[in-house]
């Protein structure tokens, strides 16, 4: 067997080993996702995005309140002449 044939054989073998590692890691990730609780999911979301659900709801409420005030002002303000 020549050098190029050995190199090709090594490359194919290494690619197969990498595929096995990738499949095992995907399996572990899916297992972690399927077995995580709601509390863990919220904690992971907070760590990954920095968004806390309570602060997001507060920001949305403030935006809606501001919008409602603008609409009420527009309804009661006489037109400019």
Phi, psi and omega per residue, in radians:
X1 nan 2.258 -3.122
X2 -1.382 3.012 -3.094
X3 -1.105 -0.741 -3.106
X4 -1.169 -0.605 3.099
X5 -1.184 -0.672 3.096
X6 -1.156 -0.705 3.129
X7 -1.111 -0.734 3.120
X8 -1.124 -0.738 3.125
X9 -1.096 -0.748 3.110
X10 -1.106 -0.719 -3.137
X11 -1.124 -0.738 -3.140
X12 -1.165 -0.712 3.120
X13 -1.113 -0.768 3.136
X14 -1.109 -0.701 3.117
X15 -1.086 -0.681 3.092
X16 -1.130 -0.677 3.110
X17 -1.159 -0.709 3.096
X18 -1.101 -0.668 3.122
X19 -1.106 -0.712 3.111
X20 -1.108 -0.715 3.112
X21 -1.136 -0.740 3.139
X22 -1.093 -0.763 3.140
X23 -1.118 -0.718 3.127
X24 -1.121 -0.716 -3.134
X25 -1.191 -0.698 3.091
X26 -1.094 -0.694 3.097
X27 -1.075 -0.719 3.115
X28 -1.148 -0.725 3.132
X29 -1.101 -0.801 3.128
X30 -1.115 -0.656 3.101
X31 -1.120 -0.737 3.104
X32 -1.120 -0.687 3.135
X33 -1.158 -0.783 -3.102
X34 -1.191 -0.491 -3.066
X35 -1.794 0.172 -3.137
X36 -1.512 2.604 3.139
X37 -1.573 3.001 3.115
X38 -1.102 -0.688 -3.131
X39 -1.108 -0.721 3.100
X40 -1.144 -0.701 -3.138
X41 -1.114 -0.732 3.111
X42 -1.142 -0.733 3.126
X43 -1.117 -0.719 3.113
X44 -1.131 -0.714 3.113
X45 -1.101 -0.724 3.105
X46 -1.093 -0.743 -3.124
X47 -1.213 -0.678 -3.053
X48 -1.325 -0.671 -3.028
X49 -1.921 -0.372 -3.057
X50 1.402 0.029 -3.126
X51 -1.615 2.183 3.019
X52 -1.743 2.373 -3.074
X53 -1.005 -0.697 -3.134
X54 -1.118 -0.722 -3.131
X55 -1.212 -0.592 3.094
X56 -1.155 -0.755 3.122
X57 -1.123 -0.698 3.112
X58 -1.103 -0.747 3.128
X59 -1.131 -0.716 3.103
X60 -1.147 -0.700 3.112
X61 -1.110 -0.719 3.115
X62 -1.124 -0.706 3.122
X63 -1.137 -0.726 3.117
X64 -1.148 -0.706 3.140
X65 -1.116 -0.736 3.113
X66 -1.102 -0.712 3.125
X67 -1.138 -0.707 3.126
X68 -1.116 -0.681 3.114
X69 -1.123 -0.681 3.108
X70 -1.134 -0.672 3.131
X71 -1.192 -0.736 3.132
X72 -1.121 -0.673 3.108
X73 -1.134 -0.715 3.140
X74 -1.154 -0.518 -3.120
X75 -1.330 -0.551 -3.021
X76 -1.808 -0.082 -3.140
X77 -1.516 2.213 3.109
X78 -1.170 2.660 3.134
X79 -1.157 2.596 3.108
X80 -1.310 2.266 -3.133
X81 -1.948 nan nan
